[in-house]
Amino acid sequence: MRALPFAGYSEWLPAGFAVLRQAGRRALDTLLPPRCLACGSGVGEVCAVCAPCWAGIGWLGAPCCAACGLPFEWDQGRDAVCG
């Protein structure tokens, strides 16, 4: 029976892939830096929103469905559920 080419390397192989993945991410961030999803300005990490855009987000609030968060047009009570 033939040994697999990676037999005996199981201890350092996952660590090697992690190092390669991190190096690839750094290279990609250098070529294509992370951008704000809303305005396109530079941000610190991928799929992020800059502080001014985050502050400008209009979050949904009450009244809404207690199960799924779907907003209601008028207040139907605290534990109202749509559907």
Chimera marker file (.cmm) of the C-alpha trace (Angstrom):
<marker_set name="trace">
<marker id="1" x="0.000" y="0.000" z="0.000" r="1" g="1" b="0" radius="0.5"/>
<marker id="2" x="1.418" y="3.419" z="-1.008" r="1" g="1" b="0" radius="0.5"/>
<marker id="3" x="1.680" y="6.247" z="1.485" r="1" g="1" b="0" radius="0.5"/>
<marker id="4" x="-0.103" y="9.466" z="0.728" r="1" g="1" b="0" radius="0.5"/>
<marker id="5" x="2.179" y="12.337" z="-0.321" r="1" g="1" b="0" radius="0.5"/>
<marker id="6" x="1.090" y="14.365" z="2.733" r="1" g="1" b="0" radius="0.5"/>
<marker id="7" x="1.446" y="11.505" z="5.234" r="1" g="1" b="0" radius="0.5"/>
<marker id="8" x="3.458" y="12.647" z="8.258" r="1" g="1" b="0" radius="0.5"/>
<marker id="9" x="2.892" y="16.325" z="7.528" r="1" g="1" b="0" radius="0.5"/>
<marker id="10" x="-0.459" y="16.610" z="9.269" r="1" g="1" b="0" radius="0.5"/>
<marker id="11" x="0.985" y="18.651" z="12.149" r="1" g="1" b="0" radius="0.5"/>
<marker id="12" x="2.266" y="21.589" z="10.107" r="1" g="1" b="0" radius="0.5"/>
<marker id="13" x="0.075" y="21.424" z="7.003" r="1" g="1" b="0" radius="0.5"/>
<marker id="14" x="-2.976" y="23.278" z="8.438" r="1" g="1" b="0" radius="0.5"/>
<marker id="15" x="-0.684" y="25.956" z="9.875" r="1" g="1" b="0" radius="0.5"/>
<marker id="16" x="0.957" y="26.334" z="6.466" r="1" g="1" b="0" radius="0.5"/>
<marker id="17" x="-2.410" y="26.874" z="4.800" r="1" g="1" b="0" radius="0.5"/>
<marker id="18" x="-3.298" y="29.514" z="7.404" r="1" g="1" b="0" radius="0.5"/>
<marker id="19" x="-0.064" y="31.375" z="6.692" r="1" g="1" b="0" radius="0.5"/>
<marker id="20" x="-0.703" y="31.218" z="2.938" r="1" g="1" b="0" radius="0.5"/>
<marker id="21" x="-4.293" y="32.417" z="3.398" r="1" g="1" b="0" radius="0.5"/>
<marker id="22" x="-3.140" y="35.346" z="5.554" r="1" g="1" b="0" radius="0.5"/>
<marker id="23" x="-0.429" y="36.299" z="3.039" r="1" g="1" b="0" radius="0.5"/>
<marker id="24" x="-2.980" y="36.136" z="0.222" r="1" g="1" b="0" radius="0.5"/>
<marker id="25" x="-5.391" y="38.357" z="2.143" r="1" g="1" b="0" radius="0.5"/>
<marker id="26" x="-2.643" y="40.931" z="2.758" r="1" g="1" b="0" radius="0.5"/>
<marker id="27" x="-1.656" y="40.933" z="-0.907" r="1" g="1" b="0" radius="0.5"/>
<marker id="28" x="-5.272" y="41.335" z="-1.995" r="1" g="1" b="0" radius="0.5"/>
<marker id="29" x="-5.846" y="44.151" z="0.526" r="1" g="1" b="0" radius="0.5"/>
<marker id="30" x="-2.793" y="45.930" z="-0.879" r="1" g="1" b="0" radius="0.5"/>
<marker id="31" x="-4.063" y="45.685" z="-4.457" r="1" g="1" b="0" radius="0.5"/>
<marker id="32" x="-7.747" y="46.206" z="-3.646" r="1" g="1" b="0" radius="0.5"/>
<marker id="33" x="-8.077" y="47.875" z="-0.218" r="1" g="1" b="0" radius="0.5"/>
<marker id="34" x="-11.301" y="47.297" z="1.753" r="1" g="1" b="0" radius="0.5"/>
<marker id="35" x="-13.981" y="49.895" z="1.010" r="1" g="1" b="0" radius="0.5"/>
<marker id="36" x="-17.135" y="51.056" z="2.820" r="1" g="1" b="0" radius="0.5"/>
<marker id="37" x="-20.180" y="49.213" z="1.516" r="1" g="1" b="0" radius="0.5"/>
<marker id="38" x="-22.180" y="52.451" z="1.411" r="1" g="1" b="0" radius="0.5"/>
<marker id="39" x="-19.879" y="55.243" z="0.210" r="1" g="1" b="0" radius="0.5"/>
<marker id="40" x="-16.681" y="53.534" z="-0.961" r="1" g="1" b="0" radius="0.5"/>
<marker id="41" x="-14.238" y="55.233" z="1.424" r="1" g="1" b="0" radius="0.5"/>
<marker id="42" x="-11.395" y="53.203" z="2.920" r="1" g="1" b="0" radius="0.5"/>
<marker id="43" x="-12.186" y="51.015" z="5.954" r="1" g="1" b="0" radius="0.5"/>
<marker id="44" x="-10.137" y="48.671" z="8.129" r="1" g="1" b="0" radius="0.5"/>
<marker id="45" x="-11.717" y="45.363" z="7.150" r="1" g="1" b="0" radius="0.5"/>
<marker id="46" x="-13.666" y="43.699" z="4.359" r="1" g="1" b="0" radius="0.5"/>
<marker id="47" x="-17.485" y="44.082" z="4.303" r="1" g="1" b="0" radius="0.5"/>
<marker id="48" x="-17.498" y="46.991" z="6.739" r="1" g="1" b="0" radius="0.5"/>
<marker id="49" x="-19.209" y="50.397" z="6.886" r="1" g="1" b="0" radius="0.5"/>
<marker id="50" x="-17.340" y="53.595" z="7.789" r="1" g="1" b="0" radius="0.5"/>
<marker id="51" x="-18.266" y="55.560" z="10.932" r="1" g="1" b="0" radius="0.5"/>
<marker id="52" x="-20.179" y="58.395" z="9.161" r="1" g="1" b="0" radius="0.5"/>
<marker id="53" x="-22.275" y="55.898" z="7.178" r="1" g="1" b="0" radius="0.5"/>
<marker id="54" x="-22.880" y="53.785" z="10.314" r="1" g="1" b="0" radius="0.5"/>
<marker id="55" x="-24.112" y="56.885" z="12.156" r="1" g="1" b="0" radius="0.5"/>
<marker id="56" x="-26.473" y="57.690" z="9.269" r="1" g="1" b="0" radius="0.5"/>
<marker id="57" x="-28.223" y="54.304" z="9.197" r="1" g="1" b="0" radius="0.5"/>
<marker id="58" x="-31.933" y="54.535" z="10.023" r="1" g="1" b="0" radius="0.5"/>
<marker id="59" x="-32.549" y="51.478" z="12.191" r="1" g="1" b="0" radius="0.5"/>
<marker id="60" x="-35.987" y="49.921" z="12.367" r="1" g="1" b="0" radius="0.5"/>
<marker id="61" x="-37.741" y="50.204" z="15.700" r="1" g="1" b="0" radius="0.5"/>
<marker id="62" x="-41.086" y="49.529" z="17.285" r="1" g="1" b="0" radius="0.5"/>
<marker id="63" x="-43.753" y="48.702" z="16.320" r="1" g="1" b="0" radius="0.5"/>
<marker id="64" x="-42.637" y="45.439" z="14.747" r="1" g="1" b="0" radius="0.5"/>
<marker id="65" x="-43.420" y="41.723" z="14.761" r="1" g="1" b="0" radius="0.5"/>
<marker id="66" x="-42.136" y="39.987" z="17.902" r="1" g="1" b="0" radius="0.5"/>
<marker id="67" x="-41.112" y="36.908" z="15.861" r="1" g="1" b="0" radius="0.5"/>
<marker id="68" x="-39.478" y="38.202" z="12.667" r="1" g="1" b="0" radius="0.5"/>
<marker id="69" x="-39.020" y="41.968" z="13.180" r="1" g="1" b="0" radius="0.5"/>
<marker id="70" x="-41.187" y="43.000" z="10.207" r="1" g="1" b="0" radius="0.5"/>
<marker id="71" x="-42.332" y="46.571" z="10.866" r="1" g="1" b="0" radius="0.5"/>
<marker id="72" x="-46.047" y="47.289" z="11.398" r="1" g="1" b="0" radius="0.5"/>
<marker id="73" x="-47.740" y="50.425" z="10.103" r="1" g="1" b="0" radius="0.5"/>
<marker id="74" x="-49.280" y="51.043" z="13.551" r="1" g="1" b="0" radius="0.5"/>
<marker id="75" x="-48.708" y="49.706" z="17.057" r="1" g="1" b="0" radius="0.5"/>
<marker id="76" x="-50.479" y="46.367" z="17.526" r="1" g="1" b="0" radius="0.5"/>
<marker id="77" x="-49.240" y="45.673" z="21.020" r="1" g="1" b="0" radius="0.5"/>
<marker id="78" x="-46.004" y="44.487" z="22.578" r="1" g="1" b="0" radius="0.5"/>
<marker id="79" x="-46.117" y="40.778" z="21.586" r="1" g="1" b="0" radius="0.5"/>
<marker id="80" x="-47.934" y="41.133" z="18.259" r="1" g="1" b="0" radius="0.5"/>
<marker id="81" x="-46.943" y="38.626" z="15.583" r="1" g="1" b="0" radius="0.5"/>
<marker id="82" x="-47.494" y="39.052" z="11.849" r="1" g="1" b="0" radius="0.5"/>
<marker id="83" x="-48.841" y="36.481" z="9.631" r="1" g="1" b="0" radius="0.5"/>
<link id1="1" id2="2" r="1" g="1" b="0" radius="0.2"/>
<link id1="2" id2="3" r="1" g="1" b="0" radius="0.2"/>
<link id1="3" id2="4" r="1" g="1" b="0" radius="0.2"/>
<link id1="4" id2="5" r="1" g="1" b="0" radius="0.2"/>
<link id1="5" id2="6" r="1" g="1" b="0" radius="0.2"/>
<link id1="6" id2="7" r="1" g="1" b="0" radius="0.2"/>
<link id1="7" id2="8" r="1" g="1" b="0" radius="0.2"/>
<link id1="8" id2="9" r="1" g="1" b="0" radius="0.2"/>
<link id1="9" id2="10" r="1" g="1" b="0" radius="0.2"/>
<link id1="10" id2="11" r="1" g="1" b="0" radius="0.2"/>
<link id1="11" id2="12" r="1" g="1" b="0" radius="0.2"/>
<link id1="12" id2="13" r="1" g="1" b="0" radius="0.2"/>
<link id1="13" id2="14" r="1" g="1" b="0" radius="0.2"/>
<link id1="14" id2="15" r="1" g="1" b="0" radius="0.2"/>
<link id1="15" id2="16" r="1" g="1" b="0" radius="0.2"/>
<link id1="16" id2="17" r="1" g="1" b="0" radius="0.2"/>
<link id1="17" id2="18" r="1" g="1" b="0" radius="0.2"/>
<link id1="18" id2="19" r="1" g="1" b="0" radius="0.2"/>
<link id1="19" id2="20" r="1" g="1" b="0" radius="0.2"/>
<link id1="20" id2="21" r="1" g="1" b="0" radius="0.2"/>
<link id1="21" id2="22" r="1" g="1" b="0" radius="0.2"/>
<link id1="22" id2="23" r="1" g="1" b="0" radius="0.2"/>
<link id1="23" id2="24" r="1" g="1" b="0" radius="0.2"/>
<link id1="24" id2="25" r="1" g="1" b="0" radius="0.2"/>
<link id1="25" id2="26" r="1" g="1" b="0" radius="0.2"/>
<link id1="26" id2="27" r="1" g="1" b="0" radius="0.2"/>
<link id1="27" id2="28" r="1" g="1" b="0" radius="0.2"/>
<link id1="28" id2="29" r="1" g="1" b="0" radius="0.2"/>
<link id1="29" id2="30" r="1" g="1" b="0" radius="0.2"/>
<link id1="30" id2="31" r="1" g="1" b="0" radius="0.2"/>
<link id1="31" id2="32" r="1" g="1" b="0" radius="0.2"/>
<link id1="32" id2="33" r="1" g="1" b="0" radius="0.2"/>
<link id1="33" id2="34" r="1" g="1" b="0" radius="0.2"/>
<link id1="34" id2="35" r="1" g="1" b="0" radius="0.2"/>
<link id1="35" id2="36" r="1" g="1" b="0" radius="0.2"/>
<link id1="36" id2="37" r="1" g="1" b="0" radius="0.2"/>
<link id1="37" id2="38" r="1" g="1" b="0" radius="0.2"/>
<link id1="38" id2="39" r="1" g="1" b="0" radius="0.2"/>
<link id1="39" id2="40" r="1" g="1" b="0" radius="0.2"/>
<link id1="40" id2="41" r="1" g="1" b="0" radius="0.2"/>
<link id1="41" id2="42" r="1" g="1" b="0" radius="0.2"/>
<link id1="42" id2="43" r="1" g="1" b="0" radius="0.2"/>
<link id1="43" id2="44" r="1" g="1" b="0" radius="0.2"/>
<link id1="44" id2="45" r="1" g="1" b="0" radius="0.2"/>
<link id1="45" id2="46" r="1" g="1" b="0" radius="0.2"/>
<link id1="46" id2="47" r="1" g="1" b="0" radius="0.2"/>
<link id1="47" id2="48" r="1" g="1" b="0" radius="0.2"/>
<link id1="48" id2="49" r="1" g="1" b="0" radius="0.2"/>
<link id1="49" id2="50" r="1" g="1" b="0" radius="0.2"/>
<link id1="50" id2="51" r="1" g="1" b="0" radius="0.2"/>
<link id1="51" id2="52" r="1" g="1" b="0" radius="0.2"/>
<link id1="52" id2="53" r="1" g="1" b="0" radius="0.2"/>
<link id1="53" id2="54" r="1" g="1" b="0" radius="0.2"/>
<link id1="54" id2="55" r="1" g="1" b="0" radius="0.2"/>
<link id1="55" id2="56" r="1" g="1" b="0" radius="0.2"/>
<link id1="56" id2="57" r="1" g="1" b="0" radius="0.2"/>
<link id1="57" id2="58" r="1" g="1" b="0" radius="0.2"/>
<link id1="58" id2="59" r="1" g="1" b="0" radius="0.2"/>
<link id1="59" id2="60" r="1" g="1" b="0" radius="0.2"/>
<link id1="60" id2="61" r="1" g="1" b="0" radius="0.2"/>
<link id1="61" id2="62" r="1" g="1" b="0" radius="0.2"/>
<link id1="62" id2="63" r="1" g="1" b="0" radius="0.2"/>
<link id1="63" id2="64" r="1" g="1" b="0" radius="0.2"/>
<link id1="64" id2="65" r="1" g="1" b="0" radius="0.2"/>
<link id1="65" id2="66" r="1" g="1" b="0" radius="0.2"/>
<link id1="66" id2="67" r="1" g="1" b="0" radius="0.2"/>
<link id1="67" id2="68" r="1" g="1" b="0" radius="0.2"/>
<link id1="68" id2="69" r="1" g="1" b="0" radius="0.2"/>
<link id1="69" id2="70" r="1" g="1" b="0" radius="0.2"/>
<link id1="70" id2="71" r="1" g="1" b="0" radius="0.2"/>
<link id1="71" id2="72" r="1" g="1" b="0" radius="0.2"/>
<link id1="72" id2="73" r="1" g="1" b="0" radius="0.2"/>
<link id1="73" id2="74" r="1" g="1" b="0" radius="0.2"/>
<link id1="74" id2="75" r="1" g="1" b="0" radius="0.2"/>
<link id1="75" id2="76" r="1" g="1" b="0" radius="0.2"/>
<link id1="76" id2="77" r="1" g="1" b="0" radius="0.2"/>
<link id1="77" id2="78" r="1" g="1" b="0" radius="0.2"/>
<link id1="78" id2="79" r="1" g="1" b="0" radius="0.2"/>
<link id1="79" id2="80" r="1" g="1" b="0" radius="0.2"/>
<link id1="80" id2="81" r="1" g="1" b="0" radius="0.2"/>
<link id1="81" id2="82" r="1" g="1" b="0" radius="0.2"/>
<link id1="82" id2="83" r="1" g="1" b="0" radius="0.2"/>
</marker_set>
